[in-house]
Amino acid sequence: MNNLIDSLVPDNIKTLKAYKPGKPIEALIKEHGINKAIKVASNENPLGPSPLALEAAARELEKLHIYPDGDSHDLKEVLSAHVGVSTDELIFGAGSDELIDLIVRTFCKPGQDQILTHKYAFISYKLSAQAHNVEFIETAVDEGYQVDLDALLEAITPKTRVVFLANPNNPTGQHIRRPDLERFLSRLPREVILVMDEAYYEYAIDSEGKEYPNSLTYRHETSHPLLIILRTFSKIYGLAGLRVGYAMADCAIVDYMNRVRRPFNINRVAQAAAAASLQDSAHVEQSRVVAHQGTRTMVELMTNLGLKAYPSLTNFTLVDLGKPVDSIYRQLLNLGIVVRPLGPWGLPDHLRISVGTSEEIDSVIATLSKVLGS
Ligand SMILES: *Cc1c(COP(=O)(O)O)cnc(C)c1O
């Protein structure tokens, strides 16, 4: 039976490895018989969603028997005003993750085109490329995990259809600076689609002295290539459980992606909560402060433990334990702490740890210190 099923599946699907999400807190509590656990594995907002989003979500519950607006019209209007992009240049996905897949399905010819990114990039790019049988090319980064944009340009071939860049990148936390991005944009061939994945944009923007670029600025410059900018409600807006992300791009790009998109991909609770969360700028600001203070504290405390921790403009930190992390990851799990081991990303000595509340950070660092010393 298994042999028969195996023989029916194309090679690119056979060799695909399912995405391994951070262990849900409920599962951990059940498996280990503990009563409290801390999950700092998926870059979620420790403050939760805005109260405005919760109220809006609750109001939708009695309408659950009615299909959502397939065009997310109201959310689109609110978002359009918020970001200053017209409604026909916006498209929503069930998380920006769905949009990554949609871009591959819309623009890449299986078995012909190539997708290009760098090593240790966000893992969804690779999974979508492989699922749709599109060749996937990764270029080198430097020893601090900074992207080598020249290496990317050199790797471009006539087959390169899409370049994916997360800025800042997950899991390394590194960001591309404005002058470097501008130079890259001016040299990228016009027929290559550049996807700027800005899942941490709201954390990174306006960070002093960091030259973090807002790629929306480059959208209408005709000398520049085709840009698709991805952002999400999963990170700073604290709505990861509802799955809403969006893309901003030329209306012709959006039009094609809309033809491929499933009609009711954004549910009505998600549409209402996302729209409401845009009204709560105080919650966003507070979330940003918590993340920046948190990453700074974590880097400092982990450096004190003798570890190499990488500062970032995001709500997480990459840490190098200098040896394979498997046993430490499991010991932390046994003590009720979920972090993200980065073996699947090709970084077997590294963990990614998200910012929690200050009590959570203290607890995570104390437990890590105990496990490392034992
Ligand atoms: C979290 C993340 C996403 C996807 O988030 P969604 O929940 O699917 O919106 C996309 N890109 C990067 C770099 C991320 O870290």
The ligand as a Gaussian input file, in Angstrom:
#p B3LYP/6-31G(d) Opt

LIG

0 1
 C        6.793000      35.151000      11.044000
 C        7.310000      35.414000       9.700000
 C        6.503000      35.363000       8.553000
 C        5.131000      34.765000       8.484000
 O        4.268000      35.123000       9.375000
 P        2.720000      34.866000       9.134000
 O        2.247000      34.474000      10.479000
 O        2.555000      33.788000       8.118000
 O        2.199000      36.175000       8.650000
 C        7.022000      35.704000       7.333000
 N        8.300000      36.071000       7.218000
 C        9.123000      36.133000       8.272000
 C       10.516000      36.556000       8.064000
 C        8.662000      35.799000       9.539000
 O        9.497000      35.806000      10.579000

